[in-house]
């Protein structure tokens, strides 16, 4: 009749992909180091200074959000979609 919805992996959203080389063991991408250019660091500092002068709580939230995003990128370097304008990235 159809697929048995009780089976593991029967739903596309629940499929687990395994590395073929490692006998079925799932392999995580290696953690990477995220580096900022000097200009990016200066821009971020200026943005945080601007916000801090007007709303210190908002500046802290932005700083925490940027830090969390950087950690996410470092932990999962292949997250997201590729950009057709920069396929090597």
N, C-alpha and C positions, 0 to 999 in steps of 0.2 A: 504494500500500500504506500507507504511513504517512509520517511525516516522516523526512527524511534527517538522521540524528543528526550527520552531519559538517558540516552547514550552519551557518554563523555565525548565532547568534540562534535556533537551533532549540530550545534548552532555555530554559524560563522563567527559570531562575536566571542565564542568560548574556545576557539581552536588555539592550541599551543604549538608553536613552531619549534622544531628541534634542529640542532646542528647535525649534519650527516657525518661529519668527521669524528665526533665525540661519542659515538654509540648512543645517540639519543639524548645526551645531556644538554640542557639549555645553556647557552653561553652568553654572558652579558658583555656589552661593549666595554672596552677599557675606559677608565676615568681619564679625562683630559684636563690640562691646565688652561684656564681661560686667562688671556692677557689683554690688557687695555693699552691702546696707544696713548701717548702723552696727551694728544689732543682730546681723546675721549675722557681721560681722567680729569683734565682741566674743565671740559664741558660739564661733566657730572658734578664736579666741585662747585662750579658757578651756579648750576641749577639748584643744588642743595642749599647753597648760601642764600640765594634769592628766596627760596621757599622758607628757609629758617627765619629770615628777617620778617616775613609776613605771617607765617603760620608754622611754628616749630613742630607741632604734632604732625602736620602734613609732610613736612620735610623728613621726619623720622619714618613715617609710613612709606614714603617713596624710597628712602635708603634701604629699608628692610625688604621692599619688593624687588629692588634691583639686586640685592644680595641673594635673595631666594632664587631669582631667575638665573643668576650666574651659577649658583650651586646646581640647579637643575640641568643647565647646559653641560656643566662639568661631569655630572653623574650620568647623563644620557646624551652623549654627543650626536647621536643620529636621530634625535627627536625632531619632529616637524617635517615639512615638505621641502623638496629641493626647489630652488629658484631657477627658472630657465635662463635668467640673465647671468647667473653666476653658477654654472653647473659644477665647477670644481670645489665649491664650498660645501 
